[in-house]
Amino acid sequence: MAWNNPFQEVANSKPLFLTIYGTVIIGIVLSSFYVFSAIYSPDSVTIWQFSPPASGSPPLDHNINASYPTTIGTTLELKPQPSKNMSIPFMEVPPFGSEMPPLENFKLTKELVQKRVKDNVVVVTFGNYAFMDFILTWVKHLTDLHVNNILVGAMDTKLLEALYWKGVPVFDMGSHMSTIDVGWGSKAFHKMGREKVILIDAILPYGFELLMCDTDMVWLKNPLPYLARYPEADILTSSDQVVPTVVDDSLDIWQQVGAAYNIGIFHWRPTDSAKKLAKEWKEMLLADEKIWDQNGFNDIVRRQLGPSVEGESGLVYAYDGSLKLGILPASIFCSGHTYFVQAMYQQFRLEPYAVHTTYQYAGTEGKRHRIREAMAFYDPPEYYDPPGGFLTFKPSLPKSLLLDGEHTVESHFSLVNYQMKQIRTALAVASLLNRTLVMPPLWCRLDRLWFPHPGVLVGSVTRQPFLCPLDHVFEVNIMLRDLPEIEFGPQIQFREYSLFENPSMPAKVKESWLDVQLCQDGSQGCELTNSTGPLGVLKFPKSSSEEKFKTVFSLYKDIKVIQFSTMQNAFLGFSDKTREERFRARVKRYVGIWCCVASTPGHIYYDMYWDEKPGWKPMPPKTPEDDHPPT
């Protein structure tokens, strides 16, 4: 019997769908990232090792924007569970010297899915090669949790081959898509959403339960036992809810959820109502390319909402009056806001199941950096031991800037600007010494959103001040962009503030450490020598010149980590004026905006050189002509 490709069938029957096979991808602007070196060679058989989590290693914590910088969540130690109904082992790496099977072997069929099913459930994500590192991170978290009934849909052949050689269960979506990243909200992005709907509509008739996930999320705890608590549910969906409706691990109260249902994490059972919804949703999207897949889902599901299903389940009748819907609690099936900004799970003393990198800025690079700060992204070993070594420093932060007075736009900018000036100096020193800067934790008083707000969202549990995501202030994507050196000077590499706490950080790096204590030039004990003090501390004069930095620290070029006691008044500045100008041109682009006050426009630009402008105040642009980054 001939195999029927559901994607091809739709393409044949719907002319509009022909465009879906074009350049499509999840994400947000420009993919510049670190991918496992073995992945770049599809014909390589290097195995990506899935090792057990380090003993006592922290899970994804309050990435960049959680309220408690010192509180680390914990995950349960799960014992391996026997696989049920899974006919082949997970991570079956092809034998050395074998050849790539024909693409026909990877077509989506019931038999292919059946091989991965456990307890009638399969967990699925999909993407293209630009998201290879996200996908491997997604896979490793699940397998560390002993969730092996997974499948990855490959939207391009390059990803399919790379995953195959890694032993990751993969199937061909037949999309023939581009291997690069494109922006959120683009035409290609919306077309990709249709692929997800087609995939759901194709798998449900096989009779398996489907946990569908985006690749820009991380699993922290095995979700399958939780989902099994609601066997009556046809669909269990995450949401963009930022105001808690419950303080325990029960489903959110559907009457109080006003935010959109988020289709980045949702669970489908192969019931008649669910299959009927999937088919109608698919037909709606293919008939109108302007409809965003998530909006379409919300429109259909909310067509009828209520009453509650009898009992204490928390389910609600939706869609056609017979579909039973449950809304996963936003405190433990977290959005980017409830996890990184509010740290809702910590405040309620709950264990999070997942975090989806929504409510964030700086595109795909911003998402990756958030997961890295949470120590939950899986990078290759060289990420933790770059050429030239690391530079870090202890940030100085007066209590008055952090805690005193009201939380206003003015007090927020005073706090951020004080930190920004130190980071600016650190970027200069890192550039001078050709070292990778480990960014410090960044504190904010006010949240960043897309619309006017009073500093934090009303009804949320955001605490002020809070450790905020780097992308709330800095343009992470620009910092990673390969800007022309002739105009912007040399690239400055950087890492997340939690790097040295990461269990993946090699001991040999942390053991090669030099502490630098700034001192007043000419004071006792501040004389430069070729050796460190009795406690392994190097005394170094404040406001030192470029030449002095080069001369002294060339002696320590083999030291992996150099940590300064402070960056205040550490560096006098570049002696080469051309290099100084290029450095300024570069770092001016590193900072973004805060948003928003109730005016048009309401955003306020951060200024890396705010301290050089007498009378500088945080004000939105007065005219459209003024609406540009500071010069």
C-alpha positions as CSV (number, residue, x, y, z in Angstrom):
1,M,0.0,0.0,0.0
2,A,1.4,3.4,-1.0
3,W,2.4,5.7,1.8
4,N,0.4,9.0,1.8
5,N,2.4,12.0,2.9
6,P,-0.1,14.3,4.7
7,F,2.0,17.4,3.9
8,Q,2.1,16.5,0.2
9,E,-1.6,15.8,0.1
10,V,-2.4,19.2,1.4
11,A,0.1,20.8,-1.0
12,N,-1.6,19.0,-3.9
13,S,-5.1,20.0,-2.7
14,K,-4.4,23.5,-1.6
15,P,-2.5,25.8,-3.9
16,L,-1.9,28.2,-1.1
17,F,0.1,25.5,0.7
18,L,2.7,25.4,-2.0
19,T,4.3,28.5,-0.4
20,I,4.7,26.6,2.8
21,Y,7.6,24.6,1.3
22,G,9.5,27.9,1.0
23,T,11.9,29.4,3.4
24,V,10.4,28.9,6.9
25,I,11.7,28.7,10.5
26,I,10.9,29.4,14.1
27,G,12.7,32.2,15.9
28,I,13.7,35.8,15.9
29,V,16.3,37.5,13.8
30,L,19.7,36.3,12.8
31,S,21.2,33.0,13.9
32,S,24.7,33.5,15.3
33,F,25.4,30.8,17.8
34,Y,27.5,28.0,18.9
35,V,26.6,24.6,17.5
36,F,28.2,21.3,18.3
37,S,31.2,20.8,16.1
38,A,30.3,17.3,15.1
39,I,26.9,18.4,13.8
40,Y,28.4,20.4,11.0
41,S,29.4,17.3,9.2
42,P,26.3,15.3,8.3
43,D,28.4,12.4,7.2
44,S,30.2,12.3,10.6
45,V,29.4,9.5,13.0
46,T,30.6,11.3,16.1
47,I,28.3,10.5,18.9
48,W,26.8,13.3,21.0
49,Q,27.0,11.8,24.5
50,F,23.8,12.0,26.6
51,S,25.4,11.7,30.1
52,P,23.4,11.6,33.4
53,P,23.0,15.0,35.1
54,A,25.7,15.9,37.5
55,S,25.0,15.1,41.1
56,G,23.5,18.1,42.8
57,S,23.5,20.1,39.6
58,P,20.9,22.9,39.6
59,P,18.1,22.9,37.0
60,L,16.9,25.8,35.0
61,D,16.7,28.6,37.5
62,H,15.6,32.2,37.3
63,N,17.2,32.7,34.0
64,I,18.0,36.3,33.5
65,N,15.0,37.9,35.1
66,A,13.9,36.0,38.2
67,S,13.3,37.7,41.5
68,Y,15.6,35.6,43.6
69,P,19.2,35.5,42.4
70,T,20.4,33.2,45.1
71,T,17.5,30.7,45.1
72,I,18.0,27.6,42.9
73,G,15.2,25.3,42.2
74,T,15.6,21.5,42.5
75,T,14.5,18.6,40.3
76,L,13.4,15.2,41.5
77,E,15.9,12.4,41.1
78,L,14.1,10.1,38.8
79,K,15.0,6.5,38.4
80,P,15.0,4.8,35.0
81,Q,11.6,3.4,34.1
82,P,11.0,0.4,31.8
83,S,9.7,1.3,28.4
84,K,6.3,0.1,27.5
85,N,5.3,-0.5,23.9
86,M,8.6,0.9,22.6
87,S,9.9,-1.5,20.1
88,I,13.4,0.0,19.5
89,P,15.9,1.5,22.0
90,F,16.4,5.2,22.1
91,M,19.6,6.8,20.8
92,E,20.5,4.0,18.5
93,V,23.6,5.5,16.9
94,P,24.3,4.2,13.4
95,P,27.3,1.8,13.2
96,F,30.6,3.3,12.1
97,G,31.1,3.3,8.4
98,S,27.4,2.9,7.6
99,E,25.6,5.0,4.9
100,M,22.8,7.4,5.2
101,P,19.5,5.6,4.4
102,P,17.2,6.9,1.7
103,L,14.8,9.7,2.7
104,E,11.9,7.4,2.1
105,N,12.9,5.6,5.3
106,F,12.1,8.7,7.3
107,K,8.6,9.4,6.1
108,L,5.9,10.0,8.7
109,T,3.9,6.8,9.1
110,K,1.9,5.2,11.9
111,E,4.6,2.5,12.0
112,L,7.4,5.0,12.4
113,V,5.5,6.8,15.3
114,Q,4.6,3.4,16.9
115,K,8.3,2.6,17.4
116,R,8.6,5.6,19.7
117,V,5.4,5.4,21.6
118,K,5.3,4.6,25.3
119,D,2.0,4.2,27.2
120,N,0.4,5.4,23.9
121,V,2.1,8.8,24.2
122,V,4.6,10.4,21.9
123,V,6.4,13.7,22.5
124,V,7.2,15.7,19.4
125,T,9.0,18.8,18.4
126,F,10.2,20.1,15.0
127,G,12.4,22.6,13.4
128,N,15.2,23.3,10.9
129,Y,19.0,23.2,11.1
130,A,19.2,26.7,12.5
131,F,17.7,25.2,15.7
132,M,19.9,22.2,15.9
133,D,21.4,23.2,19.3
134,F,17.9,24.0,20.7
135,I,16.7,20.6,19.5
136,L,19.7,18.7,21.1
137,T,19.1,20.6,24.3
138,W,15.4,19.7,24.2
139,V,16.3,16.0,23.6
140,K,18.9,15.8,26.3
141,H,16.6,17.3,29.0
142,L,13.9,14.8,28.2
143,T,16.3,11.8,28.1
144,D,17.9,12.9,31.4
145,L,14.4,12.7,32.8
146,H,14.0,9.2,31.3
147,V,11.4,10.4,28.8
148,N,12.5,8.5,25.6
149,N,9.3,8.4,23.7
150,I,10.2,11.4,21.6
151,L,10.3,12.3,17.9
152,V,11.8,15.2,16.0
153,G,10.4,16.5,12.8
154,A,13.1,17.7,10.4
155,M,12.1,20.6,8.1
156,D,15.3,20.3,6.0
157,T,17.5,17.5,4.9
158,K,20.6,18.9,6.7
159,L,18.9,18.6,10.1
160,L,17.5,15.2,9.3
161,E,20.9,13.8,8.5
162,A,22.6,15.5,11.4
163,L,20.1,14.1,13.9
164,Y,20.3,10.7,12.3
165,W,24.0,10.5,12.9
166,K,23.4,11.5,16.5
167,G,21.0,8.7,17.0
168,V,18.0,11.1,17.6
169,P,14.7,9.7,16.4
170,V,13.8,11.8,13.5
171,F,11.3,11.9,10.6
172,D,11.1,13.9,7.4
173,M,8.4,16.6,7.3
174,G,9.0,17.0,3.6
175,S,9.2,20.8,4.0
176,H,12.4,21.4,2.0
177,M,12.9,24.6,4.1
178,S,15.8,26.9,4.4
179,T,18.4,26.0,7.1
180,I,18.8,29.6,8.4
181,D,16.8,31.6,10.9
182,V,14.2,34.2,10.1
183,G,12.3,36.7,12.3
184,W,9.3,36.1,14.4
185,G,6.1,37.4,12.8
186,S,7.5,37.2,9.3
187,K,5.6,35.7,6.4
188,A,7.8,32.6,6.6
189,F,7.3,32.3,10.4
190,H,3.5,32.2,9.9
191,K,3.8,29.6,7.2
192,M,5.8,27.4,9.5
193,G,2.9,27.4,12.0
194,R,0.8,25.7,9.4
195,E,3.3,22.9,9.4
196,K,2.6,22.3,13.1
197,V,-1.1,22.1,12.5
198,I,-0.7,19.7,9.6
199,L,1.5,17.6,11.8
200,I,-1.1,17.4,14.6
201,D,-3.8,16.6,12.1
202,A,-1.7,13.8,10.6
203,I,-0.6,12.1,13.9
204,L,-3.9,12.2,15.8
205,P,-5.7,9.6,13.5
206,Y,-2.9,7.2,14.3
207,G,-4.6,6.9,17.7
208,F,-1.7,8.1,19.9
209,E,-1.6,10.9,22.5
210,L,0.5,13.8,21.3
211,L,2.5,16.2,23.4
212,M,3.5,18.9,20.9
213,C,6.3,21.3,21.8
214,D,8.2,24.2,20.3
215,T,12.0,23.9,20.2
216,D,12.5,27.1,22.2
217,M,11.4,25.5,25.5
218,V,13.1,23.2,28.0
219,W,11.6,20.4,30.1
220,L,12.7,20.4,33.7
221,K,10.6,17.6,35.1
222,N,8.8,14.6,33.4
223,P,5.4,16.1,32.4
224,L,3.7,12.8,31.5
225,P,2.6,11.8,35.0
226,Y,1.1,15.3,35.4
227,L,-0.8,15.0,32.1
228,A,-2.1,11.6,33.1
229,R,-3.8,13.1,36.1
230,Y,-6.4,14.5,33.6
231,P,-7.5,11.5,31.5
232,E,-10.8,13.1,30.6
233,A,-9.0,16.1,28.9
234,D,-9.1,16.2,25.1
235,I,-6.5,19.0,25.1
236,L,-4.3,20.5,27.8
237,T,-2.7,23.7,26.8
238,S,-0.2,26.2,28.2
239,S,-1.0,29.9,28.2
240,D,0.4,33.4,28.2
241,Q,-1.2,34.1,31.6
242,V,1.0,36.3,33.9
243,V,-1.5,36.7,36.8
244,P,-1.7,33.5,38.9
245,T,-5.1,31.9,39.3
246,V,-3.9,29.1,41.6
247,V,-1.0,28.8,44.0
248,D,-0.7,25.0,43.9
249,D,-0.1,22.6,41.0
250,S,-3.7,22.3,39.9
251,L,-4.9,23.5,36.5
252,D,-5.4,27.2,36.1
253,I,-8.9,28.4,36.7
254,W,-10.3,28.8,33.2
255,Q,-12.7,31.6,34.1
256,Q,-9.7,33.7,35.3
257,V,-7.4,33.1,32.3
258,G,-7.8,36.1,30.1
259,A,-4.5,35.7,28.2
260,A,-4.1,33.7,25.0
261,Y,-3.7,29.9,25.1
262,N,-0.1,29.3,24.0
263,I,0.5,26.5,21.5
264,G,4.2,26.1,22.3
265,I,3.3,23.4,24.8
266,F,0.1,21.4,24.5
267,H,-1.2,17.9,24.8
268,W,-3.7,16.2,22.5
269,R,-5.6,13.0,23.0
270,P,-6.9,11.3,19.8
271,T,-10.6,11.8,20.6
272,D,-13.2,12.7,18.0
273,S,-13.5,16.3,19.3
274,A,-9.7,16.8,19.2
275,K,-9.4,15.4,15.7
276,K,-12.3,17.5,14.5
277,L,-10.7,20.6,16.0
278,A,-7.3,19.8,14.4
279,K,-8.9,19.4,11.0
280,E,-10.9,22.6,11.2
281,W,-7.9,24.5,12.5
282,K,-5.8,23.2,9.6
283,E,-8.4,24.2,7.0
284,M,-8.8,27.6,8.5
285,L,-5.1,28.4,8.2
286,L,-4.7,27.0,4.7
287,A,-7.6,29.1,3.5
288,D,-6.1,32.4,4.9
289,E,-2.3,32.8,5.1
290,K,-2.8,36.0,7.2
291,I,-4.1,34.1,10.2
292,W,-1.5,33.4,12.9
293,D,-1.7,29.8,13.9
294,Q,-2.0,30.6,17.6
295,N,-4.7,33.2,17.0
296,G,-6.6,30.7,14.9
297,F,-6.4,28.1,17.7
298,N,-7.7,30.6,20.3
299,D,-10.6,31.7,18.0
300,I,-11.7,28.1,17.4
301,V,-11.3,26.8,21.0
302,R,-13.0,29.9,22.5
303,R,-16.0,29.7,20.1
304,Q,-17.8,28.1,23.0
305,L,-16.2,28.2,26.5
306,G,-18.1,26.8,29.4
307,P,-19.6,25.4,31.4
308,S,-17.1,23.5,33.6
309,V,-16.8,19.8,33.3
310,E,-18.5,18.2,36.3
311,G,-16.3,17.3,39.2
312,E,-13.1,18.8,40.5
313,S,-10.9,18.4,37.5
314,G,-10.7,22.0,36.5
315,L,-11.6,21.2,32.9
316,V,-14.0,23.2,30.7
317,Y,-16.2,22.4,27.7
318,A,-14.9,24.3,24.7
319,Y,-14.9,24.5,20.9
320,D,-18.0,22.5,19.9
321,G,-19.4,22.0,23.4
322,S,-18.0,18.5,23.8
323,L,-14.3,19.1,23.8
324,K,-12.8,19.0,27.3
325,L,-10.1,21.6,27.7
326,G,-7.6,22.2,30.5
327,I,-5.2,25.1,31.0
328,L,-1.8,24.1,32.4
329,P,-0.8,26.3,35.4
330,A,1.5,29.1,34.3
331,S,3.5,28.8,37.5
332,I,5.0,25.4,36.6
333,F,4.4,25.2,32.8
334,C,6.1,28.6,32.6
335,S,6.2,31.3,30.1
336,G,9.2,33.5,29.8
337,H,7.6,36.0,32.1
338,T,6.4,33.7,34.9
339,Y,9.8,32.0,35.0
340,F,12.4,34.6,34.2
341,V,10.7,37.7,35.6
342,Q,8.3,36.7,38.3
343,A,10.0,33.4,39.4
344,M,6.4,32.4,40.2
345,Y,7.3,28.8,40.9
346,Q,9.9,29.8,43.5
347,Q,7.5,32.1,45.3
348,F,4.9,29.4,45.5
349,R,7.5,26.7,46.4
350,L,6.6,24.6,43.4
351,E,8.7,22.5,41.0
352,P,8.5,23.8,37.4
353,Y,7.9,21.3,34.6
354,A,8.9,23.5,31.7
355,V,9.9,26.9,30.6
356,H,9.0,28.4,27.2
357,T,11.2,31.4,26.1
358,T,8.3,33.8,25.4
359,Y,8.1,37.4,26.6
360,Q,11.7,38.1,25.6
361,Y,13.7,40.3,23.3
362,A,16.8,40.0,21.1
363,G,15.5,37.2,19.0
364,T,16.7,33.7,19.0
365,E,20.0,34.8,20.5
366,G,18.1,36.3,23.4
367,K,16.2,32.9,23.9
368,R,19.5,31.0,23.9
369,H,21.1,33.4,26.4
370,R,18.2,33.1,28.8
371,I,18.5,29.3,28.9
372,R,22.3,29.6,29.3
373,E,21.9,31.9,32.3
374,A,19.6,29.3,33.7
375,M,22.4,26.7,33.2
376,A,20.1,24.6,31.0
377,F,21.6,24.9,27.6
378,Y,23.9,22.2,26.3
379,D,27.0,23.8,24.7
380,P,30.1,22.0,23.4
381,P,33.2,21.9,25.7
382,E,35.0,24.7,23.9
383,Y,32.2,27.1,25.0
384,Y,33.6,26.8,28.5
385,D,37.3,27.2,27.6
386,P,37.6,29.8,24.8
387,P,40.9,31.0,23.4
388,G,42.4,33.8,25.5
389,G,40.5,32.9,28.6
390,F,37.9,34.8,30.6
391,L,37.6,38.2,32.2
392,T,35.2,38.7,35.1
393,F,34.7,41.3,37.8
394,K,32.8,41.9,41.0
395,P,30.1,44.5,40.3
396,S,29.7,47.4,42.7
397,L,26.1,48.3,43.6
398,P,25.1,50.7,46.4
399,K,22.2,49.6,48.5
400,S,20.5,53.0,47.9
401,L,20.3,52.5,44.2
402,L,18.9,49.0,44.6
403,L,16.4,49.4,47.4
404,D,15.9,53.0,48.5
405,G,13.0,55.2,47.3
406,E,10.2,54.5,44.9
407,H,10.4,52.3,41.9
408,T,10.2,54.9,39.2
409,V,11.6,55.3,35.7
410,E,14.2,57.6,37.1
411,S,15.3,55.2,39.9
412,H,15.3,52.3,37.4
413,F,17.6,54.1,35.0
414,S,19.9,55.3,37.8
415,L,20.3,51.6,38.9
416,V,20.8,50.3,35.4
417,N,23.1,53.1,34.3
418,Y,25.4,52.6,37.3
419,Q,25.8,49.0,36.3
420,M,26.1,49.8,32.6
421,K,29.1,52.1,33.2
422,Q,31.0,49.2,34.9
423,I,30.1,46.8,32.1
424,R,31.3,49.4,29.5
425,T,34.7,49.5,31.2
426,A,34.8,45.7,31.4
427,L,34.0,45.4,27.7
428,A,37.0,47.7,27.0
429,V,39.4,45.7,29.2
430,A,38.1,42.4,27.7
431,S,38.7,43.8,24.2
432,L,42.2,45.0,25.2
433,L,43.2,41.7,26.7
434,N,41.4,39.6,24.0
435,R,39.4,37.8,26.7
436,T,35.8,36.7,26.9
437,L,33.8,38.8,29.3
438,V,31.6,37.0,31.8
439,M,28.7,39.4,32.2
440,P,27.6,40.3,35.8
441,P,24.1,39.7,37.1
442,L,21.9,42.6,36.0
443,W,19.4,44.2,38.4
444,C,16.3,46.2,37.4
445,R,13.6,48.0,39.2
446,L,11.1,48.0,36.3
447,D,9.8,45.3,34.0
448,R,10.1,45.7,30.2
449,L,7.1,45.1,28.1
450,W,5.6,46.2,24.7
451,F,3.0,48.6,26.2
452,P,2.7,51.3,28.9
453,H,2.7,49.8,32.4
454,P,3.2,50.9,36.0
455,G,6.6,49.2,36.4
456,V,5.3,45.7,36.9
457,L,2.2,44.0,35.6
458,V,-0.8,44.5,37.9
459,G,-1.7,41.2,39.6
460,S,1.6,39.5,38.9
461,V,4.0,38.4,41.7
462,T,7.0,40.3,40.3
463,R,9.2,41.5,43.1
464,Q,11.1,44.7,42.9
465,P,14.1,45.0,42.4
466,F,14.7,41.8,40.5
467,L,17.5,40.1,38.6
468,C,16.5,40.9,35.0
469,P,17.2,39.2,31.7
470,L,20.2,40.6,29.9
471,D,17.9,41.2,26.9
472,H,15.8,43.7,28.9
473,V,18.7,46.1,28.6
474,F,21.3,44.8,26.1
475,E,20.7,43.8,22.5
476,V,22.2,40.3,22.8
477,N,21.7,39.7,19.1
478,I,23.7,42.8,18.2
479,M,26.5,41.8,20.7
480,L,26.8,38.5,18.9
481,R,26.6,39.9,15.4
482,D,29.8,39.9,13.3
483,L,30.1,43.7,12.9
484,P,32.8,44.9,10.4
485,E,36.1,45.3,12.4
486,I,37.2,48.3,10.3
487,E,34.2,50.2,11.6
488,F,33.5,48.7,15.0
489,G,36.8,47.3,16.1
490,P,37.4,43.7,17.2
491,Q,34.6,41.4,18.2
492,I,34.1,41.1,22.0
493,Q,33.0,37.7,23.1
494,F,30.8,37.3,26.3
495,R,29.2,34.7,28.4
496,E,26.3,34.5,30.9
497,Y,26.7,35.6,34.5
498,S,26.1,32.0,35.9
499,L,28.9,30.5,33.8
500,F,31.2,29.5,36.7
501,E,28.3,27.9,38.6
502,N,27.5,25.7,35.6
503,P,28.3,22.0,36.3
504,S,29.6,21.8,32.7
505,M,32.4,24.3,33.6
506,P,35.7,22.2,33.7
507,A,37.6,22.3,37.0
508,K,40.8,23.0,35.1
509,V,39.4,26.4,34.0
510,K,38.2,27.4,37.5
511,E,41.5,26.3,39.0
512,S,43.4,28.6,36.7
513,W,42.3,31.8,38.4
514,L,43.9,35.1,39.2
515,D,42.3,37.7,41.5
516,V,43.2,41.3,40.7
517,Q,42.8,43.9,43.5
518,L,42.7,47.5,42.3
519,C,44.7,49.8,44.4
520,Q,45.7,53.5,44.4
521,D,48.8,54.0,42.4
522,G,51.7,54.9,44.6
523,S,50.1,53.6,47.8
524,Q,51.8,51.0,49.9
525,G,51.6,47.6,48.4
526,C,50.5,48.9,45.0
527,E,53.9,48.5,43.4
528,L,53.8,46.3,40.3
529,T,55.8,43.1,40.5
530,N,56.1,40.0,38.5
531,S,54.5,37.9,41.2
532,T,51.2,37.9,43.1
533,G,50.8,38.5,46.8
534,P,50.7,35.8,49.5
535,L,47.1,35.0,48.9
536,G,47.5,34.8,45.1
537,V,46.2,38.3,44.6
538,L,47.7,40.7,42.1
539,K,47.7,44.4,43.1
540,F,47.0,46.6,40.1
541,P,46.7,50.4,40.0
542,K,43.5,52.1,39.2
543,S,43.1,54.2,36.1
544,S,45.9,52.3,34.3
545,S,46.8,53.0,30.8
546,E,46.4,50.6,27.8
547,E,50.2,50.0,27.8
548,K,50.3,49.1,31.5
549,F,47.4,46.6,31.0
550,K,49.2,45.0,28.1
551,T,52.5,44.8,29.8
552,V,51.3,43.4,33.1
553,F,48.7,40.9,31.9
554,S,50.8,39.5,29.1
555,L,52.6,37.8,32.0
556,Y,49.3,36.0,32.8
557,K,48.1,35.1,29.3
558,D,48.0,31.4,30.2
559,I,45.7,32.0,33.2
560,K,42.2,30.9,32.3
561,V,40.2,33.4,34.5
562,I,41.2,36.9,35.6
563,Q,38.8,38.4,38.1
564,F,38.9,42.1,39.0
565,S,37.8,43.3,42.4
566,T,35.9,46.2,40.6
567,M,35.7,47.9,37.3
568,Q,35.2,51.3,38.7
569,N,38.1,53.6,37.5
570,A,39.9,50.5,36.3
571,F,40.9,51.7,32.8
572,L,42.1,55.1,31.6
573,G,41.1,54.5,28.0
574,F,42.5,53.4,24.7
575,S,45.6,55.4,23.7
576,D,44.8,54.7,20.0
577,K,42.1,57.2,19.2
578,T,40.9,55.2,16.2
579,R,40.5,52.1,18.3
580,E,38.6,54.2,20.9
581,E,36.2,55.5,18.2
582,R,35.6,52.0,16.9
583,F,35.0,50.6,20.4
584,R,32.5,53.4,21.1
585,A,30.7,52.7,17.8
586,R,30.4,49.1,18.8
587,V,29.2,49.3,22.3
588,K,26.7,52.1,21.6
589,R,24.8,49.5,19.6
590,Y,24.9,47.0,22.5
591,V,22.1,48.7,24.5
592,G,18.4,48.8,23.7
593,I,15.3,50.5,25.1
594,W,13.1,50.4,28.1
595,C,9.3,50.4,27.4
596,C,7.0,52.0,28.0
597,V,5.5,55.2,29.5
598,A,2.1,56.5,28.4
599,S,3.2,58.6,25.5
600,T,3.9,58.1,21.8
601,P,6.5,57.0,21.4
602,G,6.8,55.7,25.0
603,H,10.1,53.9,24.9
604,I,13.3,55.4,26.3
605,Y,16.7,54.6,24.9
606,Y,19.5,53.4,27.1
607,D,22.7,55.3,26.5
608,M,26.0,53.6,27.0
609,Y,27.7,57.0,27.4
610,W,25.0,58.6,29.5
611,D,27.6,59.9,32.0
612,E,29.3,62.1,29.4
613,K,26.1,64.1,28.8
614,P,25.5,66.7,31.6
615,G,21.9,66.7,32.7
616,W,21.0,63.4,31.0
617,K,17.6,62.2,32.0
618,P,15.5,59.2,30.9
619,M,13.0,60.7,28.6
620,P,11.2,59.3,25.5
621,P,11.9,60.9,22.2
622,K,10.0,64.2,21.8
623,T,9.6,64.0,18.0
624,P,9.7,61.2,15.4
625,E,13.0,62.7,14.3
626,D,14.4,62.1,17.8
627,D,13.3,58.5,17.8
628,H,16.7,56.8,17.2
629,P,19.5,55.3,19.3
630,P,21.8,57.8,21.0
631,T,24.8,59.1,19.0
